[in-house]
Amino acid sequence: MCLEKHMLGDIARAEAFYVVCGYTDMRKSIDGLAAMIKLNFGMDPFAPSLFLFCGKKRDRLKALFWEGDGFVLLYKRLESGSFKWPRTPEQARRLSSQEFRWLMEGLAIDQPKAIRDAKPGEIC
């Protein structure tokens, strides 16, 4: 049996990361979260993207990912500390892989001293 094809929750295959800012009702199931992605944000829940949701306490999150044959719902609860979750309501924000790592490490996704990627521009 080929394990690579049947990896459960292999988020390394995600091509994009989105954080749903503000508070999410953590009682929502896969269908409720997928509907929120589609109806509230006009995004495709079947895209190869990882969608992240967080409740008011900021100590637990849910991640929704389409694997091609079904959805995977991941749930994480921190034993101490909280996620530095962006609270701008009604927004789904795309994260870089670095911002995703910062969020998972308990850091804010907007690091004030981080060197940002530059876009090519005109030569002065």
ABEGO torsion letter per residue (X at the ends): XBAAAABBGBAAABABBBBBBEBBBAABBAAAAAAAAAAAAGBBAABBBBBBBBBAAGABBBBBBBAGAEBBBBBBBBABEBBBBBABBGBBBBBBAAAAAAAAAGBBABBAABBBBBBBBBBX
